[in-house]
Amino acid sequence: MVVEVLSEKHIEIVESLAKEIWTEHYTPIIGEGQVAYMLRSFQSKRAIAEQICHGFLYFLIEGDDGFIGYVGVLPKSDEMFLSKLYVKSSHRGKGYGKKTIHFLETLAQALGLRKLVLTVNKNNKPAISAYEKIGFRNLGSVVQEIGDGFVMDDYKMEKYI
C-alpha cells in the first residue's frame, strides 16, 4: 500500500505525481501562479530531498496500477504533522486516503505520538469533508505567508489517536 521514499528515483516519482495532482486539483482553487510557485518551492526534487534531510518522512501510495499518490509527514514532540496527502483524481473516493491515514496513525503510535495535525485549504471542501468523516476536528483558521506574495489560507485540523 505505501512505500517509503528513500531513493532519488522515488523522489522523482513524488515530484511527477505532485505536478500532475496539483495542476489538476489546485489550479481552480488557488490559481496557476500559486500552484507553479508551490510546486517549485515545496514539491520539487530539491525541496523534497531537503525536507527529508530535515526529518520529513515521505511515502508513495501504491494502487493496482502503480503509484497513485503520496504522503509527507513530520514527526514532532507529541504530534505528527501531516504536510501532504495527495491522490490522483482517478483514484479518489476509493479508500486510499482513509487507508493512508490509518497507516499514519499506526506509525505515529509506534513513534509515541498522540495526534495527527494538518492544514487544509479553506476552499478544498472535499478534503475537509473527508478529514471530518474520519475523525479530524477543525481548530479554525490559519493564514501563512509563503513568499512571492502568496499566502496559504487554511484550516488547522487535528485527530487524537
C-alpha contacts under 8 A as a table, 3 or more apart, distances in Angstrom:
res1	aa1	res2	aa2	distance
1	M	61	I	5.83
1	M	62	E	5.01
1	M	63	G	6.87
2	V	59	F	5.85
2	V	60	L	5.39
2	V	61	I	4.63
2	V	62	E	5.78
2	V	100	T	7.73
3	V	59	F	5.23
3	V	60	L	5.08
3	V	61	I	6.65
3	V	62	E	7.38
4	E	57	L	7.56
4	E	58	Y	5.98
4	E	59	F	4.27
4	E	60	L	6.33
5	V	10	H	5.37
5	V	11	I	6.49
5	V	57	L	7.52
5	V	58	Y	5.28
5	V	59	F	5.22
5	V	60	L	6.59
6	L	10	H	6.62
6	L	11	I	7.71
7	S	10	H	5.21
7	S	11	I	6.42
8	E	11	I	4.99
8	E	12	E	6.22
9	K	12	E	5.06
9	K	13	I	6.39
10	H	13	I	5.02
10	H	14	V	6.32
10	H	60	L	7.81
11	I	14	V	5.05
11	I	15	E	6.20
11	I	45	K	5.96
11	I	48	I	6.92
11	I	49	A	7.24
12	E	15	E	5.04
12	E	16	S	6.20
12	E	45	K	6.17
13	I	16	S	5.08
13	I	17	L	6.13
14	V	17	L	5.10
14	V	18	A	6.01
14	V	43	Q	7.92
14	V	60	L	7.13
14	V	69	G	7.75
14	V	70	Y	6.56
15	E	18	A	5.07
15	E	19	K	6.31
15	E	43	Q	5.91
15	E	44	S	5.57
15	E	45	K	5.95
16	S	19	K	5.26
16	S	20	E	6.38
17	L	20	E	5.18
17	L	21	I	5.95
17	L	68	I	7.57
17	L	69	G	6.44
17	L	70	Y	7.65
17	L	88	K	7.74
18	A	21	I	5.26
18	A	22	W	5.58
18	A	23	T	7.98
18	A	39	L	7.19
18	A	43	Q	6.41
18	A	86	Y	7.76
19	K	22	W	5.46
19	K	23	T	5.84
19	K	39	L	6.74
19	K	43	Q	7.97
20	E	23	T	5.54
20	E	24	E	6.32
20	E	88	K	7.81
21	I	24	E	5.37
21	I	25	H	5.86
21	I	26	Y	7.87
21	I	86	Y	7.06
21	I	87	V	7.10
21	I	88	K	5.72
21	I	89	S	7.27
22	W	25	H	5.23
22	W	26	Y	5.17
22	W	27	T	7.08
22	W	35	V	6.76
22	W	39	L	7.75
23	T	26	Y	5.91
23	T	27	T	5.55
23	T	32	E	7.61
23	T	35	V	6.69
24	E	27	T	6.30
24	E	28	P	7.98
25	H	28	P	6.83
25	H	29	I	7.51
25	H	89	S	7.85
26	Y	29	I	4.98
26	Y	30	I	5.89
26	Y	31	G	7.04
26	Y	35	V	6.66
27	T	30	I	5.56
27	T	31	G	4.44
27	T	32	E	5.05
27	T	35	V	6.18
28	P	31	G	5.75
28	P	32	E	7.89
29	I	123	N	6.53
29	I	124	N	7.29
30	I	34	Q	6.22
30	I	35	V	6.86
31	G	34	Q	5.72
31	G	35	V	6.28
32	E	35	V	5.14
32	E	36	A	6.14
33	G	36	A	5.26
33	G	37	Y	6.22
34	Q	37	Y	4.96
34	Q	38	M	6.00
34	Q	150	F	6.64
35	V	38	M	5.18
35	V	39	L	6.05
36	A	39	L	5.22
36	A	40	R	6.15
37	Y	40	R	5.19
37	Y	41	S	5.97
37	Y	148	D	7.93
38	M	41	S	5.00
38	M	42	F	5.44
38	M	43	Q	6.78
39	L	42	F	5.56
39	L	43	Q	4.57
39	L	44	S	6.00
40	R	43	Q	6.07
40	R	44	S	5.35
40	R	47	A	7.94
41	S	44	S	6.60
41	S	47	A	6.41
42	F	47	A	5.32
42	F	48	I	6.83
43	Q	47	A	5.97
43	Q	48	I	5.98
44	S	47	A	5.14
44	S	48	I	6.07
45	K	48	I	5.25
45	K	49	A	6.07
46	R	49	A	5.24
46	R	50	E	6.19
47	A	50	E	5.12
47	A	51	Q	6.16
48	I	51	Q	5.05
48	I	52	I	6.24
49	A	52	I	5.15
49	A	53	C	6.30
50	E	53	C	5.02
50	E	54	H	6.35
51	Q	54	H	5.03
51	Q	55	G	6.55
51	Q	56	F	5.39
52	I	55	G	5.30
52	I	56	F	4.54
52	I	57	L	6.05
52	I	58	Y	7.38
53	C	56	F	7.16
55	G	74	L	6.27
55	G	75	P	7.42
56	F	72	G	6.58
56	F	73	V	5.53
56	F	74	L	4.54
56	F	75	P	7.24
57	L	72	G	5.61
57	L	73	V	5.29
57	L	74	L	6.26
58	Y	70	Y	7.19
58	Y	71	V	5.68
58	Y	72	G	4.34
58	Y	73	V	6.50
59	F	70	Y	5.62
59	F	71	V	5.33
59	F	72	G	6.50
60	L	67	F	6.42
60	L	68	I	7.70
60	L	69	G	5.99
60	L	70	Y	4.34
60	L	71	V	6.52
61	I	67	F	5.65
61	I	68	I	5.79
61	I	69	G	4.90
61	I	70	Y	5.13
61	I	71	V	7.38
61	I	87	V	7.88
61	I	96	Y	7.77
61	I	100	T	7.71
62	E	65	D	7.74
62	E	66	G	5.54
62	E	67	F	4.32
62	E	68	I	5.71
62	E	69	G	7.14
63	G	66	G	5.35
63	G	67	F	5.90
63	G	68	I	5.90
65	D	68	I	7.89
68	I	87	V	5.82
68	I	88	K	5.59
68	I	91	H	7.05
69	G	85	L	7.54
69	G	86	Y	5.33
69	G	87	V	4.13
69	G	88	K	5.91
70	Y	84	K	7.42
70	Y	85	L	5.90
70	Y	86	Y	5.56
70	Y	87	V	6.67
71	V	82	L	7.75
71	V	83	S	7.58
71	V	84	K	5.03
71	V	85	L	4.32
71	V	86	Y	6.44
71	V	100	T	8.00
72	G	82	L	6.35
72	G	83	S	5.49
72	G	84	K	4.79
72	G	85	L	6.63
73	V	80	M	6.53
73	V	81	F	5.46
73	V	82	L	4.59
73	V	83	S	5.32
73	V	84	K	6.83
74	L	80	M	5.69
74	L	81	F	5.03
74	L	82	L	6.68
74	L	83	S	7.14
75	P	78	D	7.91
75	P	79	E	6.20
75	P	80	M	4.32
75	P	81	F	6.17
75	P	108	A	7.59
75	P	113	L	7.82
76	K	79	E	5.28
76	K	80	M	5.73
76	K	81	F	7.15
76	K	113	L	7.94
77	S	113	L	7.33
78	D	112	G	7.31
78	D	113	L	4.68
78	D	114	R	5.71
78	D	115	K	7.11
79	E	108	A	7.51
79	E	113	L	5.03
79	E	114	R	5.65
79	E	115	K	4.88
79	E	116	L	5.75
79	E	117	V	6.86
80	M	108	A	6.36
80	M	113	L	6.68
80	M	115	K	6.33
80	M	116	L	4.91
80	M	117	V	6.18
81	F	116	L	5.96
81	F	117	V	4.86
81	F	118	L	5.75
82	L	85	L	7.32
82	L	116	L	6.60
82	L	117	V	5.87
82	L	118	L	4.91
82	L	119	T	7.80
83	S	118	L	6.25
83	S	119	T	7.36
85	L	97	G	7.50
87	V	91	H	6.50
87	V	92	R	6.24
87	V	96	Y	7.66
87	V	97	G	7.36
88	K	91	H	5.50
88	K	92	R	6.52
89	S	92	R	5.27
91	H	94	K	6.03
91	H	96	Y	7.59
92	R	95	G	7.35
92	R	96	Y	7.19
92	R	97	G	7.71
93	G	96	Y	7.56
95	G	98	K	5.25
95	G	99	K	6.11
96	Y	99	K	5.14
96	Y	100	T	6.04
97	G	100	T	5.01
97	G	101	I	6.18
98	K	101	I	5.13
98	K	102	H	6.28
98	K	134	I	7.31
99	K	102	H	5.03
99	K	103	F	6.23
100	T	103	F	4.96
100	T	104	L	6.22
101	I	104	L	4.97
101	I	105	E	6.13
102	H	105	E	5.05
102	H	106	T	6.32
103	F	106	T	5.21
103	F	107	L	6.20
104	L	107	L	4.90
104	L	108	A	5.93
105	E	108	A	5.08
105	E	109	Q	6.12
105	E	115	K	7.91
105	E	116	L	7.33
105	E	161	I	6.51
106	T	109	Q	5.17
106	T	110	A	6.21
107	L	110	A	5.07
107	L	111	L	6.32
108	A	111	L	5.04
108	A	112	G	6.26
108	A	113	L	5.01
108	A	114	R	7.14
108	A	115	K	7.49
108	A	116	L	7.76
109	Q	112	G	4.93
109	Q	113	L	5.40
109	Q	114	R	6.79
109	Q	161	I	7.46
110	A	113	L	7.54
114	R	160	Y	5.92
114	R	161	I	5.62
115	K	158	E	6.80
115	K	159	K	5.45
115	K	160	Y	4.16
115	K	161	I	5.29
116	L	158	E	5.56
116	L	159	K	5.21
116	L	160	Y	6.44
116	L	161	I	7.43
117	V	156	K	7.26
117	V	157	M	5.75
117	V	158	E	4.36
117	V	159	K	6.56
118	L	156	K	5.79
118	L	157	M	5.36
118	L	158	E	6.40
119	T	142	V	7.90
119	T	154	D	5.83
119	T	155	Y	5.45
119	T	156	K	4.45
119	T	157	M	6.08
120	V	124	N	6.94
120	V	127	A	7.47
120	V	128	I	6.93
120	V	154	D	5.08
120	V	155	Y	5.40
120	V	156	K	6.66
120	V	157	M	7.71
121	N	124	N	5.29
121	N	152	M	7.05
121	N	153	D	5.85
121	N	154	D	4.19
121	N	155	Y	6.34
122	K	125	K	7.03
122	K	128	I	7.91
122	K	153	D	6.32
122	K	154	D	4.93
122	K	155	Y	5.85
124	N	127	A	5.63
124	N	128	I	6.35
125	K	128	I	5.06
125	K	129	S	6.08
126	P	129	S	5.19
126	P	130	A	6.15
127	A	130	A	5.00
127	A	131	Y	6.12
128	I	131	Y	5.23
128	I	132	E	6.21
129	S	132	E	5.14
129	S	133	K	6.19
130	A	133	K	5.16
130	A	134	I	6.60
131	Y	134	I	5.39
131	Y	135	G	6.56
131	Y	136	F	5.40
131	Y	137	R	7.95
132	E	135	G	5.23
132	E	136	F	4.81
132	E	137	R	6.11
132	E	138	N	7.86
133	K	136	F	7.34
135	G	159	K	6.12
136	F	157	M	5.93
136	F	158	E	5.13
136	F	159	K	4.55
137	R	157	M	5.34
137	R	158	E	5.54
137	R	159	K	6.47
138	N	155	Y	6.64
138	N	156	K	6.06
138	N	157	M	4.50
138	N	158	E	6.86
139	L	155	Y	6.94
139	L	156	K	5.39
139	L	157	M	5.48
139	L	158	E	7.31
140	G	155	Y	5.35
140	G	156	K	5.82
140	G	157	M	7.65
141	S	153	D	7.43
141	S	154	D	5.86
141	S	155	Y	4.57
141	S	156	K	6.35
142	V	152	M	7.88
142	V	153	D	6.23
142	V	154	D	5.21
142	V	155	Y	5.63
142	V	156	K	6.33
143	V	151	V	6.63
143	V	152	M	5.60
143	V	153	D	4.61
143	V	154	D	6.08
144	Q	151	V	5.36
144	Q	152	M	5.17
144	Q	153	D	6.73
145	E	149	G	7.38
145	E	150	F	6.06
145	E	151	V	4.29
145	E	152	M	6.43
146	I	149	G	7.48
146	I	150	F	5.74
146	I	151	V	5.44
146	I	152	M	6.87
147	G	150	F	5.61
147	G	151	V	7.38
